[in-house]
Amino acid sequence: MSNDNTPSALRIDGLDHVVLRTRDTDAMIRFYRDVLGCPVERTVDEIGLHQLRAGAALIDLIDVAGDLARPDGEVPHETSRNMDHFCLRVDDWDEAAIRTHLAVAGVSAGPTERRYGADGSGPSIYIQDPEGNTVELKGPPDGA
């Protein structure tokens, strides 16, 4: 993180949305809605778009067979990713409850580690969604 206070034409306020290309949209919706608690906010079936609310941000799922995914036609698979990971902030961090919830949903979780994020360093856990995208669940910064 830079300490440069040079004014910028852009003022980034937070994550707006992340777009994921999906092969099994139903499995992805179940994961983000039922496991992570992100409700479906909007669906545009004619272009294969499903938008789920994640706090102030959206997670957009686009079906690789839909019109929206066709401009470059790439299908996600094990050797080719268009994203490393994205991070979802978890305000009420209760590691035991989080791990129990994930286990009940059949989701494997990595170790809890202290990592740096938008609000500073704090606990985080990496998980994967049904199509192998890495999702970081991050608690509040240390001392908050």
GURO-153859 format. One line per field, with one value per atom (N, C-alpha, C): residue number from 1; residue in one letter; x, y, z; atom name. Coordinates in steps of 0.05 Angstrom, whole numbers, plus 5000, padded with zeros to 4 digits. Example, Ala and Ser with C-alpha at 12.3 -4.5 7.8 and 13.67 -1.06 7.14 Angstrom:
BEGIN
n <- (1, 1, 1, 2, 2, 2)
res <- (a, a, a, s, s, s)
xx <- (5264, 5246, 5264, 5257, 5273, 5258)
yy <- (4886, 4910, 4934, 4955, 4979, 5001)
zz <- (5156, 5156, 5156, 5142, 5143, 5157)
atom <- (N, CA, C, N, CA, C)
END
This chain:
BEGIN
n <- (1, 1, 1, 2, 2, 2, 3, 3, 3, 4, 4, 4, 5, 5, 5, 6, 6, 6, 7, 7, 7, 8, 8, 8, 9, 9, 9, 10, 10, 10, 11, 11, 11, 12, 12, 12, 13, 13, 13, 14, 14, 14, 15, 15, 15, 16, 16, 16, 17, 17, 17, 18, 18, 18, 19, 19, 19, 20, 20, 20, 21, 21, 21, 22, 22, 22, 23, 23, 23, 24, 24, 24, 25, 25, 25, 26, 26, 26, 27, 27, 27, 28, 28, 28, 29, 29, 29, 30, 30, 30, 31, 31, 31, 32, 32, 32, 33, 33, 33, 34, 34, 34, 35, 35, 35, 36, 36, 36, 37, 37, 37, 38, 38, 38, 39, 39, 39, 40, 40, 40, 41, 41, 41, 42, 42, 42, 43, 43, 43, 44, 44, 44, 45, 45, 45, 46, 46, 46, 47, 47, 47, 48, 48, 48, 49, 49, 49, 50, 50, 50, 51, 51, 51, 52, 52, 52, 53, 53, 53, 54, 54, 54, 55, 55, 55, 56, 56, 56, 57, 57, 57, 58, 58, 58, 59, 59, 59, 60, 60, 60, 61, 61, 61, 62, 62, 62, 63, 63, 63, 64, 64, 64, 65, 65, 65, 66, 66, 66, 67, 67, 67, 68, 68, 68, 69, 69, 69, 70, 70, 70, 71, 71, 71, 72, 72, 72, 73, 73, 73, 74, 74, 74, 75, 75, 75, 76, 76, 76, 77, 77, 77, 78, 78, 78, 79, 79, 79, 80, 80, 80, 81, 81, 81, 82, 82, 82, 83, 83, 83, 84, 84, 84, 85, 85, 85, 86, 86, 86, 87, 87, 87, 88, 88, 88, 89, 89, 89, 90, 90, 90, 91, 91, 91, 92, 92, 92, 93, 93, 93, 94, 94, 94, 95, 95, 95, 96, 96, 96, 97, 97, 97, 98, 98, 98, 99, 99, 99, 100, 100, 100, 101, 101, 101, 102, 102, 102, 103, 103, 103, 104, 104, 104, 105, 105, 105, 106, 106, 106, 107, 107, 107, 108, 108, 108, 109, 109, 109, 110, 110, 110, 111, 111, 111, 112, 112, 112, 113, 113, 113, 114, 114, 114, 115, 115, 115, 116, 116, 116, 117, 117, 117, 118, 118, 118, 119, 119, 119, 120, 120, 120, 121, 121, 121, 122, 122, 122, 123, 123, 123, 124, 124, 124, 125, 125, 125, 126, 126, 126, 127, 127, 127, 128, 128, 128, 129, 129, 129, 130, 130, 130, 131, 131, 131, 132, 132, 132, 133, 133, 133, 134, 134, 134, 135, 135, 135, 136, 136, 136, 137, 137, 137, 138, 138, 138, 139, 139, 139, 140, 140, 140, 141, 141, 141, 142, 142, 142, 143, 143, 143, 144, 144, 144)
res <- (m, m, m, s, s, s, n, n, n, d, d, d, n, n, n, t, t, t, p, p, p, s, s, s, a, a, a, l, l, l, r, r, r, i, i, i, d, d, d, g, g, g, l, l, l, d, d, d, h, h, h, v, v, v, v, v, v, l, l, l, r, r, r, t, t, t, r, r, r, d, d, d, t, t, t, d, d, d, a, a, a, m, m, m, i, i, i, r, r, r, f, f, f, y, y, y, r, r, r, d, d, d, v, v, v, l, l, l, g, g, g, c, c, c, p, p, p, v, v, v, e, e, e, r, r, r, t, t, t, v, v, v, d, d, d, e, e, e, i, i, i, g, g, g, l, l, l, h, h, h, q, q, q, l, l, l, r, r, r, a, a, a, g, g, g, a, a, a, a, a, a, l, l, l, i, i, i, d, d, d, l, l, l, i, i, i, d, d, d, v, v, v, a, a, a, g, g, g, d, d, d, l, l, l, a, a, a, r, r, r, p, p, p, d, d, d, g, g, g, e, e, e, v, v, v, p, p, p, h, h, h, e, e, e, t, t, t, s, s, s, r, r, r, n, n, n, m, m, m, d, d, d, h, h, h, f, f, f, c, c, c, l, l, l, r, r, r, v, v, v, d, d, d, d, d, d, w, w, w, d, d, d, e, e, e, a, a, a, a, a, a, i, i, i, r, r, r, t, t, t, h, h, h, l, l, l, a, a, a, v, v, v, a, a, a, g, g, g, v, v, v, s, s, s, a, a, a, g, g, g, p, p, p, t, t, t, e, e, e, r, r, r, r, r, r, y, y, y, g, g, g, a, a, a, d, d, d, g, g, g, s, s, s, g, g, g, p, p, p, s, s, s, i, i, i, y, y, y, i, i, i, q, q, q, d, d, d, p, p, p, e, e, e, g, g, g, n, n, n, t, t, t, v, v, v, e, e, e, l, l, l, k, k, k, g, g, g, p, p, p, p, p, p, d, d, d, g, g, g, a, a, a)
xx <- (5017, 5000, 5018, 5012, 5028, 5018, 5037, 5030, 5028, 5029, 5028, 5001, 5001, 4975, 4969, 4980, 4975, 4946, 4932, 4904, 4901, 4879, 4873, 4846, 4843, 4817, 4796, 4806, 4788, 4789, 4766, 4765, 4751, 4766, 4756, 4744, 4718, 4704, 4702, 4704, 4702, 4696, 4693, 4688, 4659, 4656, 4630, 4618, 4633, 4623, 4647, 4642, 4661, 4644, 4656, 4642, 4655, 4639, 4649, 4635, 4651, 4640, 4634, 4610, 4602, 4593, 4599, 4589, 4564, 4562, 4539, 4527, 4511, 4500, 4484, 4468, 4452, 4469, 4491, 4508, 4522, 4529, 4541, 4522, 4497, 4476, 4472, 4469, 4466, 4489, 4514, 4537, 4536, 4534, 4535, 4510, 4487, 4462, 4459, 4461, 4454, 4478, 4502, 4525, 4535, 4539, 4550, 4530, 4504, 4483, 4480, 4487, 4485, 4459, 4438, 4413, 4414, 4398, 4396, 4381, 4394, 4381, 4368, 4380, 4370, 4378, 4361, 4367, 4358, 4375, 4368, 4373, 4353, 4355, 4364, 4355, 4361, 4390, 4406, 4435, 4451, 4437, 4451, 4464, 4452, 4464, 4447, 4461, 4449, 4467, 4454, 4469, 4460, 4480, 4475, 4487, 4473, 4482, 4501, 4525, 4544, 4551, 4534, 4537, 4533, 4553, 4551, 4559, 4568, 4578, 4559, 4565, 4550, 4569, 4560, 4574, 4557, 4568, 4554, 4562, 4543, 4548, 4538, 4556, 4548, 4552, 4531, 4532, 4549, 4568, 4586, 4571, 4547, 4531, 4513, 4513, 4495, 4509, 4493, 4503, 4524, 4522, 4540, 4568, 4571, 4598, 4610, 4596, 4605, 4627, 4630, 4650, 4678, 4688, 4714, 4711, 4688, 4682, 4698, 4714, 4730, 4713, 4717, 4703, 4723, 4715, 4733, 4740, 4765, 4773, 4798, 4807, 4829, 4855, 4861, 4887, 4885, 4861, 4858, 4837, 4846, 4829, 4830, 4808, 4808, 4808, 4812, 4812, 4828, 4844, 4858, 4840, 4829, 4810, 4796, 4775, 4763, 4757, 4754, 4751, 4724, 4710, 4685, 4690, 4683, 4687, 4665, 4672, 4654, 4656, 4635, 4636, 4635, 4616, 4613, 4630, 4656, 4675, 4674, 4665, 4664, 4675, 4702, 4715, 4702, 4695, 4683, 4656, 4640, 4614, 4617, 4636, 4641, 4649, 4669, 4679, 4657, 4640, 4618, 4599, 4592, 4573, 4584, 4610, 4622, 4623, 4630, 4632, 4605, 4584, 4557, 4549, 4558, 4553, 4571, 4590, 4608, 4631, 4637, 4658, 4683, 4706, 4731, 4743, 4754, 4766, 4795, 4811, 4839, 4844, 4868, 4874, 4867, 4860, 4856, 4884, 4888, 4913, 4908, 4927, 4925, 4935, 4917, 4924, 4915, 4928, 4923, 4900, 4882, 4860, 4854, 4831, 4824, 4824, 4817, 4815, 4838, 4858, 4881, 4883, 4900, 4905, 4885, 4877, 4858, 4856, 4838, 4836, 4822, 4831, 4818, 4821, 4802, 4801, 4797, 4811, 4806, 4789, 4769, 4752, 4751, 4738, 4733, 4704, 4694, 4666, 4665, 4641, 4639, 4654, 4663, 4679, 4708, 4717, 4745, 4755, 4738, 4746, 4752, 4774, 4782, 4768, 4756, 4741, 4755, 4762, 4774, 4752, 4747, 4729, 4746, 4741, 4759, 4744, 4755, 4743, 4752, 4743, 4750, 4780, 4790, 4819, 4825, 4850, 4858, 4851, 4840, 4834, 4807, 4793, 4767, 4745)
yy <- (4976, 5000, 5025, 5043, 5067, 5088, 5104, 5127, 5152, 5150, 5173, 5186, 5212, 5226, 5243, 5237, 5251, 5248, 5271, 5269, 5252, 5238, 5222, 5229, 5224, 5229, 5208, 5186, 5165, 5164, 5160, 5155, 5128, 5108, 5081, 5078, 5070, 5068, 5039, 5019, 4992, 4974, 4949, 4930, 4934, 4938, 4942, 4915, 4901, 4874, 4858, 4832, 4813, 4797, 4791, 4775, 4748, 4727, 4700, 4686, 4674, 4658, 4630, 4620, 4595, 4574, 4549, 4527, 4516, 4517, 4506, 4529, 4545, 4569, 4562, 4540, 4533, 4526, 4511, 4504, 4529, 4548, 4573, 4589, 4591, 4606, 4593, 4567, 4554, 4560, 4559, 4565, 4593, 4613, 4641, 4649, 4639, 4645, 4629, 4603, 4586, 4583, 4581, 4577, 4604, 4624, 4649, 4671, 4666, 4684, 4709, 4706, 4728, 4725, 4741, 4737, 4745, 4731, 4738, 4765, 4785, 4811, 4815, 4804, 4809, 4786, 4778, 4758, 4768, 4766, 4773, 4748, 4731, 4705, 4706, 4726, 4727, 4731, 4741, 4743, 4725, 4709, 4691, 4704, 4725, 4740, 4736, 4730, 4729, 4746, 4765, 4782, 4777, 4772, 4767, 4790, 4797, 4819, 4808, 4821, 4814, 4840, 4848, 4873, 4896, 4914, 4937, 4929, 4904, 4896, 4875, 4869, 4848, 4827, 4802, 4781, 4774, 4778, 4773, 4745, 4728, 4702, 4703, 4697, 4696, 4667, 4657, 4630, 4630, 4612, 4611, 4605, 4595, 4589, 4613, 4634, 4657, 4678, 4697, 4718, 4736, 4741, 4758, 4747, 4721, 4708, 4704, 4708, 4701, 4719, 4744, 4760, 4747, 4734, 4721, 4690, 4681, 4652, 4634, 4645, 4629, 4616, 4590, 4575, 4570, 4575, 4570, 4540, 4534, 4506, 4507, 4484, 4482, 4496, 4497, 4509, 4538, 4549, 4577, 4591, 4612, 4628, 4657, 4671, 4699, 4715, 4702, 4715, 4698, 4711, 4696, 4690, 4710, 4707, 4734, 4733, 4758, 4754, 4777, 4776, 4787, 4773, 4782, 4788, 4811, 4819, 4807, 4795, 4783, 4799, 4815, 4833, 4819, 4800, 4786, 4761, 4764, 4742, 4724, 4699, 4678, 4654, 4649, 4628, 4601, 4593, 4567, 4565, 4585, 4585, 4584, 4599, 4600, 4573, 4561, 4534, 4513, 4514, 4495, 4498, 4523, 4529, 4518, 4523, 4514, 4483, 4471, 4441, 4429, 4440, 4429, 4432, 4453, 4457, 4441, 4426, 4410, 4426, 4449, 4466, 4464, 4457, 4455, 4483, 4488, 4514, 4511, 4530, 4530, 4540, 4542, 4552, 4582, 4590, 4618, 4631, 4652, 4666, 4696, 4711, 4740, 4751, 4765, 4776, 4805, 4820, 4848, 4852, 4870, 4876, 4905, 4913, 4941, 4957, 4944, 4958, 4951, 4937, 4930, 4900, 4891, 4863, 4851, 4826, 4812, 4783, 4768, 4739, 4735, 4714, 4707, 4677, 4667, 4639, 4637, 4620, 4616, 4591, 4594, 4571, 4572, 4551, 4551, 4547, 4560, 4556, 4531, 4523, 4498, 4497, 4520, 4520, 4526, 4524, 4527, 4556, 4575, 4603, 4605, 4618, 4622, 4646, 4643, 4664, 4667, 4691, 4697, 4708, 4696, 4707, 4722, 4748, 4764, 4777, 4774, 4787, 4816, 4829, 4857, 4859, 4883, 4887, 4883, 4876, 4872, 4897, 4892, 4914, 4927, 4919, 4932, 4920)
zz <- (5000, 5000, 5000, 4983, 4980, 5000, 5010, 5027, 5011, 4985, 4967, 4970, 4977, 4980, 4956, 4933, 4909, 4901, 4896, 4888, 4862, 4860, 4837, 4825, 4800, 4787, 4797, 4808, 4818, 4848, 4861, 4890, 4893, 4898, 4901, 4929, 4930, 4955, 4965, 4948, 4956, 4932, 4936, 4915, 4905, 4879, 4867, 4859, 4842, 4834, 4823, 4822, 4811, 4791, 4768, 4748, 4745, 4748, 4745, 4722, 4704, 4682, 4694, 4689, 4702, 4682, 4688, 4672, 4685, 4712, 4726, 4743, 4731, 4744, 4769, 4767, 4790, 4814, 4810, 4833, 4844, 4827, 4836, 4852, 4842, 4857, 4885, 4886, 4911, 4930, 4920, 4937, 4948, 4931, 4940, 4955, 4948, 4962, 4988, 4986, 5009, 5029, 5019, 5036, 5047, 5029, 5038, 5044, 5039, 5046, 5028, 5003, 4984, 4968, 4973, 4959, 4930, 4914, 4885, 4884, 4871, 4869, 4842, 4821, 4794, 4776, 4758, 4738, 4711, 4691, 4664, 4647, 4646, 4633, 4604, 4589, 4560, 4554, 4573, 4569, 4588, 4605, 4622, 4646, 4657, 4679, 4705, 4726, 4753, 4771, 4786, 4804, 4832, 4849, 4878, 4894, 4915, 4932, 4954, 4956, 4976, 4991, 5010, 5024, 5005, 5003, 4984, 4956, 4951, 4925, 4913, 4888, 4873, 4863, 4862, 4849, 4824, 4801, 4776, 4766, 4760, 4749, 4720, 4701, 4673, 4663, 4651, 4640, 4614, 4613, 4589, 4563, 4566, 4542, 4534, 4551, 4545, 4528, 4519, 4501, 4514, 4540, 4554, 4554, 4555, 4557, 4529, 4508, 4482, 4469, 4477, 4463, 4461, 4482, 4479, 4481, 4488, 4487, 4506, 4524, 4541, 4563, 4567, 4587, 4610, 4636, 4657, 4660, 4665, 4670, 4687, 4695, 4714, 4707, 4682, 4674, 4665, 4664, 4655, 4672, 4686, 4703, 4694, 4698, 4692, 4718, 4741, 4767, 4786, 4804, 4824, 4848, 4861, 4882, 4887, 4901, 4911, 4940, 4954, 4983, 4991, 5009, 5021, 5050, 5059, 5087, 5104, 5126, 5145, 5171, 5177, 5200, 5227, 5230, 5255, 5254, 5258, 5255, 5279, 5275, 5295, 5281, 5284, 5269, 5272, 5297, 5301, 5287, 5288, 5275, 5245, 5235, 5206, 5196, 5210, 5202, 5204, 5224, 5227, 5203, 5198, 5175, 5149, 5144, 5119, 5118, 5140, 5141, 5135, 5148, 5143, 5114, 5101, 5072, 5054, 5066, 5050, 5037, 5049, 5038, 5055, 5042, 5056, 5059, 5083, 5089, 5095, 5085, 5092, 5120, 5129, 5156, 5158, 5183, 5188, 5191, 5175, 5176, 5178, 5189, 5190, 5164, 5149, 5123, 5122, 5104, 5101, 5080, 5086, 5068, 5068, 5057, 5053, 5079, 5101, 5127, 5146, 5136, 5153, 5156, 5174, 5178, 5197, 5190, 5207, 5198, 5211, 5204, 5177, 5163, 5138, 5133, 5117, 5110, 5080, 5066, 5037, 5034, 5016, 5008, 4977, 4966, 4937, 4931, 4910, 4902, 4884, 4875, 4860, 4834, 4823, 4798, 4803, 4828, 4834, 4837, 4838, 4843, 4873, 4879, 4907, 4918, 4942, 4956, 4983, 4990, 5016, 5034, 5057, 5077, 5097, 5101, 5117, 5140, 5164, 5187, 5190, 5211, 5215, 5222, 5218, 5224, 5254, 5259, 5287, 5304, 5327, 5346, 5341, 5320, 5314, 5332)
atom <- (N, CA, C, N, CA, C, N, CA, C, N, CA, C, N, CA, C, N, CA, C, N, CA, C, N, CA, C, N, CA, C, N, CA, C, N, CA, C, N, CA, C, N, CA, C, N, CA, C, N, CA, C, N, CA, C, N, CA, C, N, CA, C, N, CA, C, N, CA, C, N, CA, C, N, CA, C, N, CA, C, N, CA, C, N, CA, C, N, CA, C, N, CA, C, N, CA, C, N, CA, C, N, CA, C, N, CA, C, N, CA, C, N, CA, C, N, CA, C, N, CA, C, N, CA, C, N, CA, C, N, CA, C, N, CA, C, N, CA, C, N, CA, C, N, CA, C, N, CA, C, N, CA, C, N, CA, C, N, CA, C, N, CA, C, N, CA, C, N, CA, C, N, CA, C, N, CA, C, N, CA, C, N, CA, C, N, CA, C, N, CA, C, N, CA, C, N, CA, C, N, CA, C, N, CA, C, N, CA, C, N, CA, C, N, CA, C, N, CA, C, N, CA, C, N, CA, C, N, CA, C, N, CA, C, N, CA, C, N, CA, C, N, CA, C, N, CA, C, N, CA, C, N, CA, C, N, CA, C, N, CA, C, N, CA, C, N, CA, C, N, CA, C, N, CA, C, N, CA, C, N, CA, C, N, CA, C, N, CA, C, N, CA, C, N, CA, C, N, CA, C, N, CA, C, N, CA, C, N, CA, C, N, CA, C, N, CA, C, N, CA, C, N, CA, C, N, CA, C, N, CA, C, N, CA, C, N, CA, C, N, CA, C, N, CA, C, N, CA, C, N, CA, C, N, CA, C, N, CA, C, N, CA, C, N, CA, C, N, CA, C, N, CA, C, N, CA, C, N, CA, C, N, CA, C, N, CA, C, N, CA, C, N, CA, C, N, CA, C, N, CA, C, N, CA, C, N, CA, C, N, CA, C, N, CA, C, N, CA, C, N, CA, C, N, CA, C, N, CA, C, N, CA, C, N, CA, C, N, CA, C, N, CA, C, N, CA, C, N, CA, C, N, CA, C, N, CA, C, N, CA, C, N, CA, C, N, CA, C, N, CA, C, N, CA, C, N, CA, C, N, CA, C, N, CA, C, N, CA, C, N, CA, C, N, CA, C, N, CA, C, N, CA, C)
END
